[in-house]
Amino acid sequence: MSDEQTVETPPQQAPASPPEPSTPRRRGPGPFTLLVLPGLLTLAAVTGVLALTGGLPEDLTPGGSTQQDTAGGVNATYGPWLRKSAEACTVVTPSVLAAQIDQLTGWDNDSGGPSGEQGIAAFTDAGWRTWGKDDDGNGRSSPRDQADAIMALGRQDCSLARKVTDLRTDGTVNGDLVDLTLAAYAVGTDAVAKAGKVPAGAQTYLGEVKARFATYADFDKEDPGGGTAQANAILTAPTTTLTVTSPYGSRKHPLTGVTKLHTGVDFGAPQGAQVSAARDGTVVFAALTSAYGNRVVIDHGTIGGKRLETTYSHLSRIDVTVGQSVRTGTSVGRVGSTGLSTGPHLHFEVIYDGYYTDPMPWLTASG
């Protein structure tokens, strides 16, 4: 999969590079070794007993190491790189990246694929030209540099995540963003868009990666960012009354019969009632879609450093155009029942940093 390269500013201080595998040369034993070897073995045995019983300080124990294995038995030096790579977007987490690498190569840096894949993230030469950089600052950019490979995989995944988020925002696809991103990695965004969901051809790969999520969950625990900004009722009501006819959350769709996340709130309102912009912003989508009917998406800029969008669907008509700046209360359209709808209502969504979230806390003051 190849998408446009995202240029990032390299960190001021890079995490420690993961250790590279080494293959020491073997030599035959010399006369000195044959003479002193029995004594050394005895000394090693005594030292081991002392270490186990507390007779030696831990940092003096022969063979001791300051590096500990972490999630999934993977060396802890990978952790900072996985977390840094996942900072490029919120959809991709360190555990997602780790699970992908496990599925692709089992963390074997020397494994090679039938299409010339290299390194732990199985990059082809063409893929590396698009996504590879010298992230560890060692003077070379290589898919066999584990740190470079982890960072490149994060860039590729986050580019795919942005694309499937846009596809889901405009109603082209439905599904979990992580699932859609992994599917796009496996079969391409065009195949995901054509299927409107995770395609059958990506199901096996998706299942194998998701089965590994729990193994690497510990990598997500040191995320210093975390959390989401408090909504604190920063949006105004998009309709004159907020009578909820279907809340945010899992439900069985009344027409398709499919049980999945209801990504917004349905507000009951009469046909033709005005639908208003919930906050100042710019219209980024305004068109007829198959599922949402007439749909408007407004970008409100960033809140707490994260992008905030609202959507307005099933409209009987659209009153705005793409690129138009709107103020709070501007009419974006009229209540209707276009698309997959059982009657006049407004399907209202809040998308914060690429994720659908419950709109009510944004509209209703807490406490």
N, C-alpha and C positions, 0 to 999 in steps of 0.2 A: 504494500500500500504506500502510496506516495502522495503527500500533500505539501503545500507550500511551507517553506522553512520559517520558523518563528525565531527572530533574532533576539537574544537575551543578553543582558549585561552580566558578565561573569562575576561571581561572588568575590568580595574582597579577600576572604580567607576560605579556601576550599577545604572541605572535610578531608580527613586522611584517606589516601588512596587505598583500596582493598589490596591485600597482598597478592602478588602475582605468583602463580605456581612455578616452582623451580624443580629442576631435575639434576641433583648432584651426580658427579661422575664417580663411578665405583672403582676402587683400587684393591688389589690383592693385599693381604696382610703381610707386613714386613717382620723381620726378626724381633724388633723391639716390641711390636704389638703382641706377638706370640708369647713373649716373656711376661709382660705386665698385664695382659688381659685378665687372667684369673683374679689378680688383686683388684683390678678396677671393678669387676663384677661383684666382688664381695663388698667393696666400698659402696657401690650403688645400692646394693640390697640393704645395707645398714642405714644409709641415708634415707631410703624410702621408708623404712620402719620409723625412723625419727620424725620424718615429716608427717606421717600419719598420726603419730602420737603427740604432736605438738612440740617435738624436740628441736625443730628448726623454725625460724621465722618463715612465714609464707613466701616472702619475696626472695628468700635464699634457697628455696626448695629447688633442687636440680630439675631442669626441664619445665619449671613453672612458667606460666605465661600470663600477661596482664589482659590478654584478649579472651573474652568469653563468648561461647556460642549463644545466639539469641534465637528469635522466632524460627521455627523449622530447622534448628540446628545450623543455620547459616551464620557465618562469622559476623560479629557485631559491627565490623568496619563498614559493612554494606548499609547499615541503618541510616546514618546521616545522609548518604547519597540518595537512598530511596525517599527519605522525607524531603530533601531538597528538590528532587525531581518532581515530586507530587505537588510542590508549591505552585506549579504553573497553572493549575486549575483545581476546582473543588471536586469535580467528578471523579478524578483519579486519585486514589489513596496509595500510601506505601504498600499496603497489603495487596492491593490489586496488581501493582507492578511486580511485587515479589511472586505472586501466584502465577502471573504470566510467564515470568522467567523460568519458574519451576516447570510449568507445562511445556515450554519451548525446548529447554535444554537440560532441565534438572540441575541448573547452576554449573554445568560442565563448560568451561571456557574453551575447551579444545574440540567440542563436538562440531561436526560439520553437516550441513543439510544437503539435500539433493540439488538445490539451486544455488549452492555456494554460500549458504548462510555461515556466519562466523560469530564467535563469541557467545557469551551467556544470553544475549538478547536476540541471537540468530538474525543479524542484519545481513542483507545482501549488499554487494558493492553499490548498487543503485540506491538502495534505501539509505546506506550510510552517507552517500553524497548529499542526500536531502537533509538528514537529521543529525549526522555526526558532527561533533565539535571536540576540541581539546579542553574538556571541562575540568580535568584534574591538573592542568597546567604543567604537564611533564614534557611538553614540546612536541607531542604527536597526537593526532586524532585517529583512534583505532577502535574498531568494534571489539578487539581483544583486550582493550583497557576496560576493566569492569566498570569503573566509575563513568567513563565516557559512554559506555553502552547503556547504563541505567538512566543517565540523563537524556540520552537520545530517545530511549523508549518513552520516557515521560513527555518529551516534546511531541512525539508522534501521536501518542494517545490523547493528549490534550487538544491537539489540532482536530482529531477525529471527534472528540467530545464537543467541541464548539460547533462542528458541522451538524452532528445529530441533534444538538440542542436547538439549533435554528430550524431543522426539519421538524422537530416536535412542536416548536413554538408556532410554526405556520400551519400545523395540522397535517403535515405530510406523513408523519410516522407517530406511532404510539408505543409506549413502553418505558421501562426503567432506563435512565441515562447510562448507567454503568453497563447494563446489558447491551444497549444499542451501540455504545462505544466499542465494546469488545467484539460485537458482531461486525462492526465496520472494519476493525483491525483484521478480522478473519476473511471477510468476503468483499469489503469495500463499501463505501457510503452509497454508491449508486445502487447496489443490490439491496441495501437496507431501505433506501427510498422507494425502490420499486415494490418491495414487499409490504411496506408500510409498517413494519415491525421487524423483530429479529427473524431473518430468513431461516428456512429449514437447514440450509447448508452451513449455517454458523452454530447450530444448536449443540453439536458434539464438542466443538472447541469451547463454547461458552460454559457448558456443563463441567468440562474438565478444569477450567480455570476457577470457576466458582467453588468447586469442591475443595480447592486449596486455600480459600480465603481464611478460614479459621486457623489454619496452620501458621499464618503470618500476621495474625491480628495484633500481636505485641508491637509490631513495627508502627502501628498507628497511635500508640499510647503516648508518645513523646511529642505529639503535635502541639507546639506552643501557641498556635493561633486559636483554633477551636472556637466553638460557639457561633452564634449568629447575632446580629444586631437586634435590639429590641424594637419591635414595631412601633409601640406607643401611639397608635392611632394617627399615623401620618398621612393616611389616605382618606379622602372624603367619599361619601356614599355615591356610587355610580347611578343609583336610582333613587326616587323620592322616598321609597320605603324599602327596608331591608328584611322582607319576609322570606325566610329561607325555606325553600321547598325541597332542596337536596343538599346536604352539607358536604364539606370536604372529607374525603376518606374513602375506604374501600366500600364498594357497592356493586350490585348486579345491575348492569345497564338495562333499562326498561325495554329497549328495542333489540339489542344484539344478544341479550342474555348472558353476556360475558362479565364475570366478576373481576374487577380490577380497581386501581386507584381512580377515584373521581377527583380530578386535578384542580377543581375549583369549587365555587359555591353557586348554586342556582337560586336566583332571586325571582320570586313570582311578581309579575307586573303585567299590566294589560297591553295588548297589541298596540304598537305605535307610540308607547310611552318613551320619553326622552331618556337616552343613556349618556351619561356625562363622564368626562375624563376625571379620574380620581386624584390626579396631581399634575402639575406642570410637566411637560415632556415633549417628545418628538414622536410622531407616528412612524413606525418602522414596518408595519404590515397593514394592509387594508384591502381585502379581496374575499371572494367566495371560495370556500373550501368544501370538500365532500362531507366531512364529519361535523365541523363546527359551523357550517353555513357561512353567512357573512360574518367576517371576523376582523377585528381591529386589535393591533398590538402597539402599545405605547412604551417607549423607553424613557424612564424618568431619571436617567443618570445613575450616579452611585450614592448609596447610603451606607455609611460605615465602611467605605472603600469597596463595596460590592454592588454590582449592577442590579437595578430594580426595574421590573417591567410589569405592566398589567395588561390583561387581555379581556375582550368583550365579544361574545359570540352569540350566534343564532339571530343576529340582527335582521330586521325586515328591510333595512336600508343602511347604507354607510354614508356619513356626512363629512368625512375627512379623507385626505389623500396622503400617500407615503411621502415623508419629508416635511410634512406640515408641523409647525410648532403649535402646541395647544396649551391653554391655561386650565387650571382646575375649574371644572364646571362646564367646559366647552362641550357642545353636543358632538358625540362621535358617531351617533346613529340612533336607530329606533328599535325598541323591543320587537322581536319577531319569533319565528319558529322554523327558520331555515336550517338545512343540514339534518343531522340525526336528532330530532327533537319531537317530543310528544305534545307540545303546546307552547304558547308564548311565554317566554321567560328570558332572563339574562344569565348566561353562564359566565361568571367573573373569576379570573385567575390572578394570582400574584406569583411572579417568578423572581426569586431572589438568588443572585449569584448562580443562575442556571438551573435552580431547583424549584419545582412547584412547592408551594407552602400554603398552609391554611390562611385564607384571606381575612378571616374574622378578627384576629388580633391586630391586624393593620388598620381595621376599620373601627374597632371597638376599644375604648380606653381600658387598660388593665386595672384591676382593683376595684 
